[in-house]
Amino acid sequence: MDRTTERAYAKLNLTLGVLYKRGDGYHALDSVMQTIDLCDTLTVERARDIVVTSTGMLLPYDNTIRRAVEQYRALTGRGAHIRVVKRIPAEAGMGGGSADAAAALNGLQKLYGEVDEPTLVEIGAKVGADVPFCLRCGTQRAEGIGEVLTPVRGMKLQLIVAKPQAGVSTRKLFSLLKLPRTMPDTVAVIKALSDGDLDALCPLLYNALEEPAIELVPEIGRVKRRLLDGGAKAACMTGSGSAVFGVFSDRAAAEAALPALAEFPFARVCESI
């Protein structure tokens, strides 16, 4: 095989709690993360060197895909030419860069297969804290800085994800974050997901970064209000923002609410996978 095409799936944080600031400068987190069907597409081709090109969004030279391939090549000597079609918005809290890095690593493994799974996850963690999750996908409890993963039994969720024009700088947000903050009830969230109980799940959706992110980008609050006014059973910012997701009772309800979000540059009906 000389070429493979991989999907890089976006993620949402159904919950996100911040425990404390670690000695290495990172923050200890407790989050329930969920893969959704929005994805970028990567074509990975055998090569000795590393070339990354993109459509749909201009990527900087030093991007997560290149860093992932460089880490892989440092261990194996293998390179790749990668073309990415971008659909996941940037500075949204949806893990687009992490998903791309994970898809690149999965593609390299299909082409070369020269490292084991723990090593692949280790490579991913060096690129970004969310890359290990994006390698595994599904529904997972993420602890540590996001790299300690425990699979969770998920449920099908019908969603709208919308993002205002402005993004949120993760670094700036965490630099301004004041602790302690309220923590999500992770155990109750996991039980609601396992039971498939949407009514129990919705009141438990919570992101400790949402309030300080709204202080930086007030439009986040407007997106959230628009989702709730449109019939979402709950709405919550994902990651460090600025995207917000609304949970709907069914696909038809989500489709009906979508036109009211047309003013925002990104709004999409999605579902969990």
N, C-alpha and C positions, 0 to 999 in steps of 0.2 A: 504493500500500500504506500503510495507516494503522497496522498492528499486525503484530508478528512474535513468534514464540516461539523462544527459543534455549536450547540445553543448555550448561551450564557444567560441564565435566568435571574431576574431581579428578585430581591427579597424585601419583606416587610418585617418590622419589629412589632409583633402584637403587644408585647410589653417591653419596657426597657427601664431597669432600675440601676442607679449608680450607688455603689456601696461606699467607696473611699478612693482617695488618690494613692497610688502605690509609690514605692520608693523609686521606681524607674520612670516616673512621670506619667505613666498611663493610669487610667481609672479602672477599678474592678467593677465589673458589670454583672447583672443577672437579667437575662432577656429570653423571651420566647420568639424565635425567628421562623418565618414562613416563606417558602418559595412561591412565587406567582408565575403566571404563564407569559408575562411580558419578557421578551428576551432580545439580546443582541445576537448576531450570528457571526461566527469566526470560521474562516477557511484556513486551515493549517497545512502547509506544504513542506516536505523535506527540503532542507538546504544546509549548507555549511555555515552561512552567516545568518544574521538576524535582520529582517526587514519587516516593519509594521506599517500598514497603510489603513486608512479608515474612510468611510463615507457616512454621511448623516451627522457627523460631529468631527471637528478638528481636534486631534489628540496631540499633546505635546510630545516632543521626542522622548523624554523620560516619562513613560507611561507604565501602567501596571502590567500590561502585556509584555512589553520589552523586559521589564525587571524579572518577570516570571521565567521567560525564556532564557535570560542571562543566568539565572540561578540553575536552571536545568542544564544548560550547556557547561557551566562550571563543573558539574558532576559527571557529565556524560560525553562532552565534546560535541553534542548534537545541536544544530541550529534549526531555524525555520523561517519561512516567509509567511506572514499572517496578514490576512485582509479581514477587517471587522466592519460589519454594518451596524451602526449604533442606533438604538431605539430607546434605551433607558436614559432618562435625562440625568445630567450632571448636577452635583450639589443638591441632591434630592433625598439622600438617606436611604436609597434603594439598592446600594451596593453594586452599581454598574461597573466600576473599575475592578472591584473584587471578583465579580462574576466573569468578566473578561479574562482576568488572570487565571481563574480556575478552569475556564473553557480551554484556554491555551495549554495549560498543563495536562488536561485530559486529552487534548489532541496530540500533544507530544508523546504521551504514553501509548496512544493507539498506534502512532507511527513507529515508535522506537521501543517502548516497553522496557526501559533500562533502569528504572528505580522501583522500589516496592511502595505500597500504599502509605505506610508511615512516613517514608522519606518524602513522598509527594506532598503530604499534609504539612510536613516540616518546611518544605520549600514555600508552600503557600503562605504559611504563617509569617515567613520573613518578608513577604511582599505586602501583606495586610492582614489585620486581625479577622476580617470577615471572609477571607479566602478559604479557610478550612470548611466553613459552613457551605460556601458556594460549591465546593468540591463534592459535598455529600447531598445537599439540597433537602427538600422535604420540610418537616416540622421538627425543630430541635430547640432544646434549652441550651443557651450559650452562657458560659460563665468565664471567669478569668477576665481577659480583655476581649473575649468573644471566641477564643480558640478551644475552650473546653466544652465539648458538645455531648449532649445526651439526647438520643432520639425520643420523640414524643408522638403518640398516636394523634394524628390530625383529623380535621374534618373539612368538607368542601365549603369554601367561603366565596360568596359572590360580592364583588367589591367594585368601587370606583376609586382610582388613585388620581389625584390632581395635584398640580404644583404651580405655585405662583411664579412670576418672572424671576424674582430674586432668589438666589440660593443662600445657603448658610455655610459659613466656614466652620468646619468641625473644630479646627484648632482654636479659633477665636471663641467659639461657644464654650468649649471645655475650660479655656483660660478664665472665662468670666463666671464659671459655675460655682455656686455656693452650696456647700454641704453642711449638714445632712439634708437629704430630700426624701419625700415619701417613697416607699418601695412598693412595687406591685405585689399582688398576692399570687405568686407564681404557682404554688401548689393548686390553688383553686382554678387557675387558668388551665393548667394541665388536665385537671379532672373534667372541666367543662368541654375541652377539646376531645378528650377520650370518650366522653358520654355523647358527643355530638349535640350538645345542648347550646344552641345559639343564644337563647334568652339568658342563660347563666353566664355565657362568655362575654357578651357585649358590655355590661357594666364594669368588667374587670380590665378592659383594654386601657393601658396607661403608659405614658412615656414621661420620665422624669425630666427630660430635656425640653419638653414642649413649651412650658411656660417661659423659660429663659430664651428659647429660640424665637418666640413671638415678640419678645422685647426687642430682639435684633431685626426681625422681619415681621411686622404686624400683619402683612397679607396672609400669613399662615393661619391666623385666627379667622380671617374672612373666608378662606377656603373651607375651614372646618365648619363654620356656621352655614355656609352654602350647602354642604353635604348633609348636615342635619336637617336643614329646612327642606331639602329634597327628599327626605324620607329615610335617610340612613338610620339604622338602629343604634349605631355608635360611630364615632369618628375619632381618629387619633393620628398624630404626626408619627412618621416612621424615622428611625435612626436619629441623626442630628438635623433632619429636615433638608429642604423645606417642603417635601411632599407630604400630603395628608391622605389617608385612606378612609373610606366610609364602608361599613358593612351593611349589606342589604339582605332582605329576607329571601330574595330570589333574583335570578338574572333579569327577569322582566322589570322588576322594580329598579334595578340599577340602570338598565337601558333607558327607562322613562326619566330618570333623574339626570342623565348625562347632558342633555341640551342646556340646562341651567348653568353648567360649568364652562360654557363655550368661551367666556371672557379670559379664562386662564390659558396660558400657552401649552400646557399639557394636561389632558384629562382623558382617562381611558377606563373602560370597563375591563376588569380582570377577574381571574379566579385563582384560588390556591391549587397547587399541584403537589 
